[in-house]
Amino acid sequence: ERMMARVKPKYERQEASRRSGLSPDAVAKERGDDSFKNAQFEVAIEHYTKCLDLLQRKGESQSDLAMKAHSNRAACYKQISNFDGVIEDCTAVLEVDPENVKALVRRAQAFEGVERYRFALQDVKTVLAMPYVKVGKSNMDMCNMMQHRLNRTVQQLKAGNC
């Protein structure tokens, strides 16, 4: 506790100093991050949208910061079950970075949520074709389960059982 009492004020000063040097678009993204951490997803979406609007005005809609804002806003949309928002933001990320595992997995889950099973299966298969070290165990396991579930669903739909 005594160490935290010494370290925390120093950390907070450094963090305040770092944030004071940020551009308005980066500040909006950081505010979105803070809102997300506090489970204020609608507020976070507003901040990420502001960040993206500012970046678009600067002609930086495909920058790293924009990709992070799209990815984070997609996470917010997922939390509130806005699957169309998830699909739109993940697609924006994938247009710039087609092998973004997080965006592919999120978009597959969102496609499944709106019953677009073939699209979900396509994203899952894309992830499963990637090297294990890039995907990671948890994503690989989840995509394997999704693939089995989606294959069954697509087969049932073809057979007219649904």
N, C-alpha and C positions, 0 to 999 in steps of 0.2 A: 504493500500500500504506500509506504513512504517513497519507494522508487517511482510509482505512478504519479505521486504528487509532484515529483521533480521533473519527470519526463513529459507528462501530459501538457503542462503549460508551454514547454519548449516546442513540442510537436504542433500544438495549436497555433503558435506564432509562425512557425515555418509553413504550415498549411495556409494560413491567412496571407502570408507573403506570396506563396506560389499562386494562389487564386487571384491575387490583386493584379498579377501580370497576364492574366488570361484575356483572350479576345471575347467579345460578346457572344459569339457562337459557342465557344468552349465553355463559357460561364453557363449558358443555357443547358448544355449537355450535362455539366456537373450538377446543376440543380435537378435535372431529370434523374440523375444517378441517386442523389440524396432522397428524392421523393420515392423512387423505386425501393430503396433500402427501408423506407418507412411504410411500405405497402400502400402508398398513395398513387395507384397506377394511373388514374385519370389525370392527375396533376403532372405526373412524370411524362405522360404522352404530350401534354401541352408544351412542356419544356423541350422535349426532343423535336417536336414539330417546329418550334421557334428556332432551334438550332439549325434544322434542315432548311428552313426558309431563309435564314441569314446566309447560310453557305451557298444556297442556290443563287441568291442575289450577287454573290461574289464570284460566281462561276466555278464553285468548288463542290458541286453536288456529287462528285465521285471520289472525294478525298477520304483519307483514313477516318477522319472525324465524322464525316457523313455516314460511312459504313458502320461505325460504332453506334451512331445515333439511330440508324435504321434497325440495326440488330437489337438494340436496347428497347426501342419502341415496339418491335415485334414481340419481345418478351413481355412487355406490358399488355399488349393486345391479347397475347395468349392467356395471361392471368385473368383477364375479364371476358374470355371466350369470344373475342372479336376475331374470328378465323379469317375473314376477308382481309382485315388489316394485317394479320400475321403473314398471309400469302403475299400481299402487296410489298411489304417491307422486306421480307426474305428474298423475294424475286429481285428487288432493287440491289440487294447485296450480291446475289448470285450473278447478276449481269456484269458486275465488276470482278467478282471472285467466285468463279463457277464451282470451285471445290471447297467452299466454306461449309464445313461439316455441321456446325451449329445451325446455319441457315437452312441447309438441306433437311436436317432432322425436324426442325421446327415447322418448316413448310409441309413436310410429309404428314406431321401430326395435324396440322391445320386442314390439309386436303382431306384427311380421313374425317375430320370434324364436320366438314361440309359435304361428305359422302362422294367425294371425287377420288374414288379408290384407285383407279388406274394411275392418276397423277401421283398419288401418295406412294404407290408401289414403285413408280419410276424413280422418285427421289430416294427411297429406301435402297433400291438396287444400286443407285449411283454411290451411295455411302458404302454399301457392302463390297463394292468393287475397289474401294480405296485401300491403301496399305493400313494394316492394323495399327501401326505406330501413330499414324495420322489421326485415325478415328477414335482410338481408345476403347477400353473394355466396355464401359457402360453404354456408350453409343452403339457399339457393335452388338452387344446383347439386346439392346432395345430394338435395333433395326432388324435383327433376326426374328424377334418375336412379332414385330409389326409385319414383316414379310410373310410369315406363316398365316397370321390373322387376315391380312389383305388378300393373299392368294385364295384362302377359303372363301372370303366374301365375294371376290370377283368370280370364282367358280360357281358359287350359289346364284349370283346374279345372271350368269350365262345360262344356267340351268333353269332359270325362272322360279327359283325357290324362295325368292324374297319379295 
